Amino acid sequence: MKILIADDEKLVRYSLVSILENLNIDELEIVEAVNGRDFIEKVEEFQPDGGFVDIRMPGLSGLDALTELKRERPELYSNTTWFILTGFADFEFARKAITVDVKNYLLKPVSAEEIRASMETIEGNIKEKLSEKRKKREAMLVRLANQNIEFGNVPEFAGFSFHRVTLLTGDSFHEAEELYERNRYIRTVFDTLPDRQVMYTLFFLNNEHTVFFMESAVERDSFDDNLLSFIKNKLMESIWLPVTMLITGIYPDIHAAVNDFSRLESMLRNRHFIKAGDVRVLQSDILQNIPETGLGRFIDDLYAACYIKRKELIDRVVLSKPSIEVNRSNKELLIENLKKLFAVPAESNTLDELIAEIVEKYRYSSGEQKLPPIVQRTVRIINERFHEAIGINEIAEMLSVSPNYLSSLFKKEMNISFTRYLTEKRLEISRKLLLEDGSTVKKAAQKVGYTSEKHFSRLFKKYYSISPSTFKLKNSG
């Protein structure tokens, strides 16, 4: 944190510096100015995060210096949190100080507690400005990735080198609510990055994979090992969030990073060949070391077909299977990942054998499934209380188990996530309610547990490819 102290009294400057140094603030830098003109020069050179300015200084006063700075260099002025110092409890001075947007008006001698509170204010403003800046940069990157903006219009990224970091979940098939929680968790992890020389920018692809650009203001030969370990360990603290990171080397500028976007995005198809929690550093020849994306695309399509259990769709996907050889080193890991993904306790030694067992399991109904008692009780609670604000946490508490355990067990035994099962149950009943006389979309939504008609309508259309109002109109009377 960079702090500027502007006061013509040496004793005052010394006192403030002593108080600040005793606060033990990480990476604290302090610069002093002795008059108004010196103050303006130091602001331009130092660009402080916070400033303590004496209201009366020889020549150009502190208040006049702030006024000039705000008028002539508004970008520098607005980037700093300002505090006025004075030995005169004069209301007129205070009123004028307010017109130049200072944060507070501190009477000398300033106490340690006042300085501590001021520093907390500065820290809060830094975080707020960083968040605003990050949102703008994220929006800019999305536009660049979608080719909606010319490269010449991105001065915000000048002066940085780039690591392209792609974060993947273990199977990447999540419901909307799970995606929201995953993305929120990832943001929380990156908000705690210990390296102040690194800035990150985040956005999501259409397939909901998470993409990060790590930007460094200093040149580095490789991604910092300590920073990498920190990110990995933090992400893996969440049991429900298996993560794989694909990390490039340094790009010289944002142009090179975005131009390589399509090649890197194709790597997402190969997550089935990477162990969850592994870290793979992308090299220029990495595509030669793992199979092409055709097999990865086939696996994704097969999962989607098996998920909805449509025999004809499963058969169609199987017929499209590409003839791709998988080398020995990749084969074992791929088969291990597919067994987990499709919940198949297979003893297969070849990819073809495993696919045959997967298809056999999902193509035909295996009759009534014998569920563990805890899953049976969960299903019964959902069927009885679907109209309430019930979720995995509430049911887990009723059954005296952890939410993570119940969520994993439910998905394993039911071949569907808890969230999706609850959603499908609610929507199934809402279809019947919509056909009743006097029913409205809002009433139907409320009766199945949705307080937001807009959210209900969005889910209904996502599942049935038709809005609830259109469905009611077409099927009533």
N, C-alpha and C positions, 0 to 999 in steps of 0.2 A: 504494500500500500504506500502511495506517495503523498506526503503531506507538505504543504508550504506554509511557513509562518512569516508574516509580514508585520514588523513592528520596529519603530526607530529606537526603542529602549532595549539595550542589550540584555539587561537583567530579566525583562519579561520573556525575551526569546529563550534565554537559558532555562528559565523556570518551566516553560512549556515543553521544551525539548526533554528535560529531565522527567517530567510527568509522562510524556509519550513513551520514552524508553523504558520506564518502569512498568508499563502495561504489557510488556512482552508480546508485542504484535509481530506475527511472522512477516518476514521480508519487508520491514518498515524502512522507508527512505524519507529523510527530512531535509528540506532545503529552506534557507532563511533569506529574507529580503529586508532591506533597511529603510526603504522609502517607496512611494507610489510608483515611480518610474522603474525602479529596480524590480518591484513586484510584477509589473506587466511583462518585463523581459524574462523573468524567471518562470512565469506561467507559460509563455510561448516555448521556452526551452524544456521545461520539466513536465508540463502537462499533468498537474497533480490530480489526485482523486479527491482530496479535501484541502481546504485552506482556512487559516485563521488570520484575519486582516484587521489591523488597528485602524480605527475610524479616523484618527488624527495623526498624520505623518507630515514631515516638512516637505515643501514643494507640492507635489500632487498628493492629496489626501487619500486615505484608503477607500473612502466612499466614492470619490471622483475616479479613482483608478478602476474600481469595480464597474462604475457606470461606463467608462470608456471601453473597458474590455468587453462588456456586454454588447456595446454598439459596434465596435470594430471587429471583434473576433467572437461572435456568438457561439460558434462550435466549441471553442475552448472554454468559454464561460459556462455553458450548459453541461459540460462534461465533469464539472467539479461541484462538490457540496461546500458552500461558503458559510463561514461564521464570522460575525463582526465582534471585534474586541474594543472595549472603550472603558475609560475610567470615569466617564461622565454619564450618569443615569438621566439622560436627556430624552424626552419623548420625541422631540422633533427629529433627532438623529435616528431614533428607532423607526419613526415613520418613513424617513428617507431610505433607511436600510431595507425596509420591506419592499420598496419599489424596485430594488435591484435583486430581488428574489434570494436574499440570504436565508439560511436555514434557522439561525437563532442569533440572539443579541446577548453577548456574554460580558458581564461586568468584571473588570480587574479588581483584585487578583482572582484568577479563575481557579476553581478547585479541581482536584484530581477526579472527583465524581462527575463534574460537568464535562471534563475532557473525555472521560470514559464513555459517557452517554453520547457525546458528539461523535466519537469514533464508531460506536455501534450504528449511529445514523448513517455515517459515511459508508460503512460496510453494507448496510441494507440497500443504499442507493446504488452501490457498485453492482450488486447482484441483480437489482431491478433493471439497470441499464444493460447489463450483459444478457439478461433474458430477452429484452426487447431487440437487442442487436442480433441475437441468435435466431429469433423468429424471422427477422427480415432476411437473414442469410439462408435459412432453410427454404423460405419461399423462393428466393433467387435460385437456389440449387435445383428445386423442383422444376422451375421454368427452364433452366439450362438443360436438365436431363430430358425434358419433353420438347426441347428445341423451340421453345416459345420466346426466346430472347437471344439477341446477338451477343457474342463473346465480348465485343467492344464496350458493352454496357455494364461491366462488372468490376468497377474500380474497387469495390469492397473487398475483393480477394487479392489485391495487389500486395506483394511483399511477403507472401506465405508460400511454404512448400507443403505438399499434401501427401498424407497416407490415406489410401482408400481402405476403409475397414467395413467388411460386411459381416453382420451378426446373424446367425441362423438358429432357429429352434431345432430340437431334435427331429421332429417329424413334420413340423410346419403346418399341420392341419388343425387349426384352432377355430373355435367359435368366436363370434364377434366380441362377446364379453371377455373371453380369455385373451384375445388379441389386445384389447384395451389394457388389461391388467399387465400383460407382458410388456407392452410398449411403455407404460407408466413406470414399471420397475426398471427397465433399461435406462430411461431418462434419469431416474433417481441415482442409479449407479454412476452415470457419467457426470452428474452434477457434483459428485464428490471427488472428481479427479484431483490428485494432489499436485500435479504439475501445472504451474501457472503460466508456463510458456506455451502450453498447448490449448488450442480452442477446438471444440468439436461442433459439427453441424450435422443434424439428423434429419432424415426423411424416410418415408415408407414407399416401397414399390407397390404396384397394383396387386401383386400376389401376397402382400402384407409382410414380405421379408423386410427386415430393418436394415437400413444403410446408414453408415456414418462416414463422414469425411473428418479425419483428424488433421488439423492444420497447425503447423509449427512455425513460429516466427524466427526460429533459429535452424540452421541446416544440421541435419542429422544423417549419419550413414545408414542407420537402420532404426526400426521402431524400438524405442527404449524398453529394455527387458523388464525393468522394475514397473514401468507404467503398464506394460502388457500383463504382467503377473497380477497387478492390482485389479485391472479390469476383469480378468478371467476369474480370480478368486471371488470377487464381489458378485459376479453374475452367477457363479455356481453355488452361492449360498442359498439360492432358491431351489428347492427340491423339484418344483414343477416346471422349472425353466432350464432344460438341458440346452446348452449353447455351443455352437461351433463358430469360430471366427476365421474368416478368410482375409488375409491382410496383404496388401501390395507393398512394394517398395515405395520410395519417395517419387512423386511426380513433381516436375519443376514448377508447374503452375496449374491453375484450375482448368485451363484449356485442355491440357494433356490428360487430366483425370477424367473429365467428362467425355472426351473423344474416345476413351478406352472403355466407356461405360457398358456398351453392348457385349464386349468380350467378357468382361467381369461378371455381368449379369448372367451369362450363360453358365457360369460356374455354379450357380445356385442349384442347377439340376443335378449336380454331382454330390449333393450333401449326403446321399445314401451310401457313399463310399468313405465317409469321414465319421469317425467316432465322436459321439456327443461329448462336448467338453474339450475336444482336441483343438489345437491351433495350427493352422496350415498357412505358411507364408507363401504367397503366390510368386512364382518366378516366371520368366518369359516362356519357358518351355514346359510349364506344368501341364498344359493340355495334352502333352505327349505321354504323360505318366499315368493318367486315369482315363477311363473310357469316355467316348464322346457323349454329348447330352441326350442322344436318342434313347438310351437305356433309362436314364433318369426320368425322361418324359414319360416313357412307358410305365414305370413304377408309379408315378403320380397319377396317371390315368387309371391304372388298375386299382389303386387305392380308392379313388373316387367312385369307380364302378362297384367295387365290393362294399363300399360304405352304404350305398343306397340299395344294394342287393337286387339288382335287376339282371336276370340271367342273360338276356339278349345283349345287354351292354357289356357285361363281363366277357362274353364270347367274342364280341366285336373287338374289344381291347386286346384279348389274347391273340387274335389273328394278326394284329398289327405289330406284334413283338419283333423288334429288330434283331438281326443275326449279328450279335456282337460278342466277341470273345472277351472273357474277363480273366485277367492273369491271377496266378495263385495268391499273391499278396493281397489283392483286392477282393478275391472271392469270399474268403472266410469272413471278412468284415461286412461285406454286402449281405451275405446270408444271415449273419447275426442281426444286422439292422432290420432286414425284412421280417424276420421272425418276430421281433419286437413290434414292428409297425403293424403287422397283420395279425398279431396274437396267435401265431401258429407254432405249436410245439413239435416242429418237424425235425427229422433226423437226416434231412437231405444232404447229399454231397455235391449236387450240381444245382445250378440256377434253374434249369428246366424242371427238375424234380420238385424243387421248392415251389415254383410257380404252379405246377400241377396240383400240389397239396393245397395251396392257397385257393385256387379256383374250385377245387373239390369242396372246400369248407364253405365258401360263400355262394357258390352257384346254386346249391340245393339247400332246402330247409332241413335242418337236423332234428326237427321235432321240438317238443317243449324243453326248454333249457332249465336245468336244475341250478338255481341260483343260491349262493351263500345266504344265510338268514339276514345278515346285515344289509345286503342288496335288496332282498325281498321287502324288508321293512322300509327301506328308502323309497322303493317303487310305490309301496302302499301309502306312504306319507304324501308323496307327490300326487297320486291319484285322488287323495282325499282333500288336500289343501292347496291344490294348484292355483286357486283363486286368491291366495294370500301372498304377502310379500315374503315368500319362503325361498331360501337359497341353500347352497351347500354348507355354509357355516352354521346356520340354524339347525339343519338336520343332523349335522355332525355332532353338535352339542347335545341334541336329544339322545343320540345313540352313544355318546361318551367316547367318540373317536376323533382323530384329527381330521380337518377338512381335506388336507393333502392325501391322506390315506383313503378316505372315503371316495374322493374324486378319482383316484387311480384305480381302486377296486371296481367302482361302478363302470368305468369305461372299459376295463379289462373284461368284465363279465357280460356287459350289455352290448359291447362293440359300438357304443355311442357315448358321448360325453354327457355328464349330468345336465349341463346347461341346454344342450340340444334336445335331450329327452323331455325336459320340462317345457321348453319352447314348443316342441311338436305337440305335446299333450294339450297345451293351452290353445294353440292354433287349430287343432283338430276339433276341439269343443266350440271354439269361436265360430267355425263354419256352420255348425248346427244352429247356434244362437242367432247368427245373421239372417237365417231363413225364417225365424219366428216373426209373427205379426207384431208390429209396433217396435221391433228391434231397430237400433241404430248402431253405427260403427262405434260410437263412444260408449254406449251401454255394453256392447259385446266385449269391448276391450276391458272395461272395468270389471265385468263378471269373471274374466279369466285372469285377472291379476295385474293388468297394465294400467297405470295411472296416466300415461301419456298416449293419447290417441295417435299422435304422429309416429311415435316409436312402434306402436302396434301395427299401424298401416304399413310401415316400412318393412317390418318382419314378415307380415302377411304376403306382401308382394314379392319379397325375396324367396319365400318358400313355394308360393303357388303361381308366381308370374302374373298376378292379377291383383289389383287393389281390392280391399274389402268392400268398398262402395260399389265398384263395378261387378264384383262377384254377387253381391246382394241383388243388384239391379237385374242381372242376367238370370238369376235362379229363383226369384220371388214371383209368385203368382203364375 
